[in-house]
């Protein structure tokens, strides 16, 4: 059978790529009864009663840094190719209805690589949810150009009415050269228009942006420019991701494979002041910026967030600010003291059991 990998006599065996299932409605319902559903989001203040759910699989674009479209795409001429597949709105409604009414879930985390890649299905799902009396909090990764399109078509207002209150925008870079290097196809103008549109027409939606650093030629000056650009966008939250050499991407190198798993333990997508010299230097600059650089745009962001009428927004801004400052301080202090793993993600006690 194709699509299986296993170890035999100390060697990895792969039976070849399997053709993806075109009709996702044929998939069985997720076996939620096998999971401790009551534990998801139990301690979360901002995503209580959480459930992960998918609208579809794959993505029509092919950003070089991303592995998701490779994992969920199809193989053509021996190479992965982008492929977007979505479930029908009726099937998604059935899943959400089960999560909400049988398992008491109240917040949906859409796990799609790009929730609004399809111009029709998200709006259709929102319409069915509203018709069924289901209004649940929702978060999703989206594209800026898709937000502008869906606002014009009326799909975005329906999604917001059905509970979409948190969107993640993969902005990545302010410079055209950086976007080309990453094979990212939107531009800063679309992002600015999309964020402004959300602020004016859907102020209840919390906006988060991601930035990527560590490209060839990046310097501390690049990081300071990226930091300044992020605040000028007037997002509610920004996080910065070092360019990570994930397997399957052009940045992967065979020598990075480590059977002990030590290398992959450091793949936490967080700025790190140890390890790769370039990433360490740029991460130090970013941490110093977070600690010491307080332009008016950042002060305005903090004041607006901490005095917002919406309690959820106030909570997210406050927790993000405290945790961000603590992370930056811990990374800088640990780097100066040469503490091993000073900047790594914290793991729960059961992780290595």
C-alpha positions in Angstrom: 0.0 0.0 0.0 1.3 3.4 -0.9 1.8 6.2 1.6 3.4 4.2 4.4 6.8 4.7 6.1 8.4 2.3 8.5 11.7 1.0 9.8 13.1 -2.3 8.6 16.6 -3.6 9.5 17.6 -0.2 10.6 16.6 1.5 7.4 13.7 3.8 6.6 11.3 2.3 4.0 8.8 4.4 2.1 6.2 2.8 -0.1 5.7 5.8 -2.3 3.3 8.7 -2.3 -0.4 8.0 -2.0 -2.9 9.9 -4.1 -4.9 12.3 -1.8 -8.6 11.8 -1.3 -10.5 14.3 -3.4 -13.8 14.1 -1.6 -13.1 14.8 2.1 -16.8 14.2 3.0 -15.9 10.5 2.6 -13.7 10.7 5.7 -15.2 9.1 8.9 -16.2 11.5 11.6 -13.3 12.2 14.0 -13.1 9.8 17.0 -13.5 12.5 19.6 -14.9 9.8 22.0 -11.3 8.5 22.3 -10.0 11.8 23.5 -10.3 13.5 26.9 -12.3 16.4 25.3 -13.0 18.1 28.6 -9.3 18.9 29.0 -9.0 21.0 25.9 -9.0 24.6 26.8 -9.7 23.8 30.5 -7.2 26.3 31.8 -7.3 28.7 28.9 -8.6 32.2 29.6 -8.8 33.2 25.9 -9.8 29.9 24.2 -11.9 28.1 26.8 -13.6 24.8 25.8 -11.4 24.6 22.7 -11.7 22.2 19.8 -9.4 21.9 16.8 -11.4 21.5 13.6 -10.6 21.6 9.9 -12.5 23.2 7.0 -10.3 21.4 4.5 -6.8 20.3 3.7 -3.9 21.7 1.7 -3.3 25.2 0.2 -3.2 26.5 -3.4 0.0 28.4 -2.7 3.5 27.1 -2.3 5.4 29.3 0.2 8.9 27.8 0.5 9.1 27.9 4.3 5.9 25.9 4.7 5.6 22.1 5.0 1.8 22.0 5.2 1.0 22.3 1.5 3.7 19.6 0.9 2.1 17.3 3.4 -1.4 17.8 2.1 -0.7 18.2 -1.6 -0.3 15.8 -4.4 2.8 14.5 -6.1 3.4 15.5 -9.7 6.5 14.2 -11.5 7.9 13.0 -8.2 7.6 16.4 -6.5 4.9 17.8 -4.1 2.5 20.2 -5.7 -0.1 22.5 -4.0 -3.6 21.2 -3.8 -6.6 22.6 -1.9 -9.5 20.4 -0.9 -12.4 21.4 1.3 -15.2 19.6 3.0 -18.8 20.6 2.2 -20.4 23.2 4.4 -23.0 20.5 5.5 -20.2 18.1 6.6 -18.5 20.9 8.6 -21.8 21.8 10.2 -22.2 18.2 11.3 -18.8 18.2 12.9 -19.3 21.5 14.7 -22.7 20.6 15.9 -21.3 17.4 17.4 -18.4 19.3 19.1 -20.8 21.9 20.5 -23.8 19.9 21.6 -22.2 16.5 22.5 -18.9 17.7 23.9 -19.6 21.2 25.1 -17.0 22.9 22.9 -17.4 26.7 22.7 -14.3 27.7 20.8 -13.1 26.5 17.4 -9.5 26.6 16.4 -9.5 26.2 12.6 -6.3 24.3 11.8 -6.3 24.8 8.0 -3.1 26.3 6.5 -5.3 29.0 5.1 -8.9 29.2 6.2 -10.0 31.6 3.6 -8.2 30.1 0.6 -11.6 28.9 -0.8 -13.8 32.0 -1.6 -17.1 30.2 -0.9 -17.0 27.5 1.8 -16.2 29.6 4.9 -19.1 31.9 4.2 -21.4 28.9 3.5 -20.3 27.3 6.8 -21.0 30.6 8.7 -24.5 30.8 7.2 -25.3 27.3 8.3 -23.9 27.8 11.8 -26.1 31.0 12.2 -29.1 29.2 10.8 -28.5 26.4 13.3 -28.2 28.8 16.2 -24.5 28.0 16.7 -22.3 31.1 17.4 -18.9 29.9 18.6 -15.6 31.8 19.1 -13.2 31.0 16.3 -9.6 31.6 15.3 -8.0 31.0 11.9 -5.0 31.6 9.7 -6.0 33.8 6.8 -4.6 35.7 3.9 -4.9 39.5 3.7 -6.1 39.5 0.0 -8.7 36.9 0.9 -10.0 39.1 3.7 -10.5 42.0 1.3 -12.2 39.7 -1.2 -14.5 38.2 1.5 -15.5 41.6 2.9 -16.6 42.6 -0.6 -18.6 39.4 -1.1 -20.2 39.4 2.3 -18.6 36.2 3.4 -16.4 37.9 6.1 -19.2 39.7 7.8 -21.1 36.3 8.1 -18.0 34.6 9.5 -17.6 37.3 12.1 -21.3 37.1 13.0 -20.9 33.4 13.5 -18.0 33.9 15.9 -14.8 34.5 14.1 -12.9 36.8 16.5 -9.2 36.0 16.0 -7.3 36.0 12.7 -3.6 35.2 12.1 -2.0 36.9 9.1 1.2 35.5 7.6 2.7 38.8 6.8 6.4 37.5 6.9 8.2 40.5 5.5 7.9 44.2 4.5 10.4 43.9 1.7 9.7 42.6 -1.8 13.1 40.8 -2.0 12.3 38.9 1.2 8.8 37.9 0.0 10.3 36.7 -3.3 12.9 34.6 -1.4 10.1 33.0 0.6 7.9 32.6 -2.5 5.2 34.6 -0.7 2.8 36.2 -3.1 1.0 39.1 -1.3 2.3 42.6 -0.5 2.4 45.1 2.3 -0.3 47.2 0.7 -2.9 44.4 0.9 -2.0 43.8 4.6 -2.4 47.4 5.5 -5.8 47.6 3.8 -6.9 44.4 5.4 -5.9 45.4 8.9 -7.5 48.9 8.5 -10.7 47.2 7.2 -10.9 44.9 10.2 -10.4 47.8 12.6 -13.1 49.9 11.0 -15.7 47.3 10.2 -15.0 44.4 12.5 -13.3 45.8 15.6 -14.2 42.7 17.6 -11.7 40.7 15.6 -8.3 40.3 17.2 -5.5 40.6 14.6 -2.3 38.7 14.9 0.6 38.9 12.4 3.6 36.7 11.9 7.1 37.9 10.7 10.0 35.8 9.5 13.6 36.7 10.1 16.9 35.1 9.4 17.0 35.4 5.6 20.4 35.7 3.8 21.5 39.2 4.2 19.5 40.0 7.3 21.3 42.2 9.8 20.4 43.9 13.1 19.3 46.9 11.0 16.9 44.5 9.2 15.4 43.4 12.5 14.9 46.9 13.7 13.1 47.7 10.4 10.9 44.6 10.8 10.1 45.6 14.3 9.2 49.1 13.3 7.1 47.9 10.3 5.2 45.5 12.6 4.1 48.3 14.9 3.2 50.6 12.1 0.7 48.0 10.8 -1.2 48.6 14.1 -1.9 44.9 14.7 -3.1 43.6 18.0 -0.2 41.2 18.4 2.9 40.3 16.4 5.2 37.3 16.8 8.5 36.8 15.1 9.7 33.4 13.7 13.2 32.5 12.7 13.5 30.9 9.3 13.5 27.3 10.3 15.1 24.6 8.0 12.2 22.1 8.2 12.5 18.8 6.3 11.0 19.1 2.9 11.7 22.8 2.5 14.6 24.2 0.4 16.3 25.2 3.7 16.7 21.7 5.0 20.2 20.1 5.1 20.8 16.4 5.5 23.4 16.9 8.2 20.7 18.4 10.4 19.2 15.0 10.9 19.9 13.7 14.4 18.6 10.3 15.5 18.6 11.5 19.1 16.1 14.2 18.4 18.2 16.9 19.9 18.0 19.2 16.8 14.3 18.8 16.5 13.9 19.7 20.1 15.2 23.2 19.2 12.7 23.6 16.4 10.3 25.6 18.5 9.9 28.6 16.1 11.0 30.9 18.8 13.8 33.5 18.6 16.9 31.9 20.1 20.1 33.6 21.4 22.0 30.3 21.2 22.7 28.0 18.3 22.9 29.3 14.7 25.1 32.4 14.9 23.0 34.5 12.5 19.7 33.6 14.3 21.3 34.2 17.7 22.5 37.7 16.7 19.2 38.7 15.2 17.3 37.3 18.1 19.4 39.3 20.5 18.6 42.4 18.5 14.9 41.5 18.6 14.9 40.9 22.3 16.6 44.2 23.0 14.0 46.0 20.8 11.2 44.4 22.7 12.8 45.5 26.0 14.0 49.0 25.1 12.3 50.3 22.0 9.0 51.9 22.7 7.9 54.0 19.7 4.6 55.9 19.8 2.9 53.2 17.7 3.8 50.6 20.4 2.7 52.9 23.3 -0.6 53.6 21.5 -1.1 49.9 20.9 -0.6 49.1 24.6 -2.8 51.9 25.8 -5.6 51.0 23.4 -5.4 47.3 24.3 -5.2 47.7 28.1 -8.2 50.1 28.1 -10.3 48.2 25.6 -14.0 47.6 26.5 -13.6 44.0 25.5 -12.4 41.9 28.4 -10.9 39.2 26.2 -8.8 41.7 24.3 -7.5 43.3 27.5 -6.6 39.8 28.8 -4.7 38.8 25.6 -2.8 42.1 25.4 -1.9 42.0 29.1 -0.7 38.4 29.1 1.2 38.8 25.8 3.0 41.9 27.1 4.0 40.3 30.3 5.1 37.0 28.7 6.9 38.8 25.9 8.9 41.0 28.2 9.7 38.0 30.4 10.8 35.9 27.4 13.1 38.7 26.1 14.6 39.3 29.5 15.2 35.6 30.1 16.8 35.1 26.7 19.1 38.1 27.0 20.1 37.2 30.6 20.6 33.6 29.7 22.7 34.4 26.7 24.9 36.8 28.7 25.4 34.1 31.3 25.9 31.4 28.6 23.1 29.2 30.1 22.3 26.2 28.0 18.7 26.2 26.7 18.2 29.7 28.2 15.7 30.6 25.4 14.0 27.3 24.6 10.3 26.5 25.0 9.3 25.2 28.4 8.2 21.6 28.3 5.7 20.0 30.7 6.9 17.4 33.1 5.3 14.5 31.2 6.8 15.4 27.8 9.7 13.0 27.9 7.8 10.1 29.5 
